[in-house]
Amino acid sequence: MMKKHRYEFYNDQRGMTLVELIVAMLILGFASLWRSRQCLI
């Protein structure tokens, strides 16, 4: 577990942009869905 955690922490710098992009896309998608739902209701 410790080794996995270290590996993830070490690989976090490399995949930071990818993770941020995915998170941003997910947030935008959820926000748009919530907005459309509120508008419909």
Summary of the structure (lengths in Angstrom):
residues: 41
radius of gyration: 16.3
end to end distance: 46.7
largest distance: 49.2
contacts: 71
relative contact order: 0.09
helix: 88%
strand: 0%
